[in-house]
Amino acid sequence: MTEKLRDLSRLSIHTQTFQPWPLDEIVTAYVKAEIPGITLWRNHVEDYGLKETIKLLRDTKLQVTGLGDAGFLVATGAADREAGD
């Protein structure tokens, strides 16, 4: 039997999880749900603007836990990775 997770103090959800929502709606949803951490996808920051993103997040208690910008890696082997396919 699995024990129910009760301590969510280190929970962080990536903004890409809620694509195509705009960043301000994602932040509002996280704050309302009392999610303590946020990992930002670079395109959300670029779309919203860096200064605006900083201001938006300063007005919350969200802890930024990461910034992602890489695509998904789907190569099945070294040859695919080297070819860039």
C-alpha positions as CSV (number, residue, x, y, z in Angstrom):
1,M,0.0,0.0,0.0
2,T,1.3,3.4,-0.9
3,E,1.4,6.1,1.8
4,K,-0.4,9.4,0.8
5,L,2.0,12.2,0.2
6,R,1.3,15.0,2.6
7,D,4.3,17.3,2.5
8,L,4.1,19.4,-0.7
9,S,6.5,22.0,0.5
10,R,9.0,21.1,-2.2
11,L,6.5,20.7,-5.0
12,S,7.4,22.6,-8.2
13,I,5.4,22.4,-11.4
14,H,6.8,23.3,-14.8
15,T,4.9,26.0,-16.7
16,Q,5.1,23.8,-19.9
17,T,2.6,21.5,-18.1
18,F,-0.1,24.2,-18.7
19,Q,0.8,25.1,-22.3
20,P,-0.8,27.1,-24.0
21,W,-1.9,29.1,-21.0
22,P,-0.1,32.5,-20.7
23,L,2.3,33.0,-17.8
24,D,0.1,35.3,-15.7
25,E,-2.7,32.7,-15.7
26,I,-0.3,29.9,-14.8
27,V,1.0,31.9,-11.9
28,T,-2.5,32.8,-10.7
29,A,-3.5,29.1,-10.8
30,Y,-0.4,28.0,-8.9
31,V,-0.9,30.7,-6.2
32,K,-4.6,29.7,-5.8
33,A,-3.7,26.0,-5.6
34,E,-0.9,26.9,-3.0
35,I,1.8,25.3,-5.2
36,P,5.1,26.6,-3.7
37,G,7.4,26.3,-6.7
38,I,7.5,27.0,-10.3
39,T,9.9,26.0,-13.1
40,L,9.7,28.4,-16.0
41,W,9.9,27.5,-19.7
42,R,11.9,30.1,-21.5
43,N,9.2,30.8,-24.1
44,H,6.8,31.8,-21.3
45,V,9.3,34.3,-20.0
46,E,10.1,35.6,-23.5
47,D,6.3,35.9,-24.4
48,Y,5.5,37.8,-21.1
49,G,8.7,39.8,-21.0
50,L,11.6,39.4,-18.5
51,K,10.9,42.5,-16.5
52,E,7.2,41.7,-16.3
53,T,7.9,38.1,-15.3
54,I,10.2,39.3,-12.5
55,K,7.5,41.7,-11.2
56,L,4.8,39.1,-11.5
57,L,6.7,36.6,-9.5
58,R,7.9,39.1,-6.9
59,D,4.3,39.7,-6.1
60,T,3.8,36.1,-5.1
61,K,5.5,33.6,-2.7
62,L,6.4,31.3,-5.6
63,Q,9.9,30.0,-5.5
64,V,11.5,29.7,-9.0
65,T,13.2,26.3,-9.1
66,G,14.4,26.3,-12.7
67,L,14.4,27.7,-16.2
68,G,14.1,25.3,-19.1
69,D,14.8,26.0,-22.8
70,A,15.7,22.7,-24.4
71,G,13.5,20.7,-26.7
72,F,12.6,17.1,-26.0
73,L,15.4,14.6,-26.8
74,V,14.1,11.8,-29.1
75,A,17.3,10.4,-30.6
76,T,17.5,6.6,-30.5
77,G,21.2,6.5,-30.7
78,A,24.5,8.3,-31.3
79,A,24.0,8.5,-35.1
80,D,20.7,10.3,-34.6
81,R,22.1,12.7,-32.1
82,E,25.0,13.5,-34.4
83,A,22.7,14.0,-37.4
84,G,20.4,16.3,-35.4
85,D,17.3,14.3,-36.4
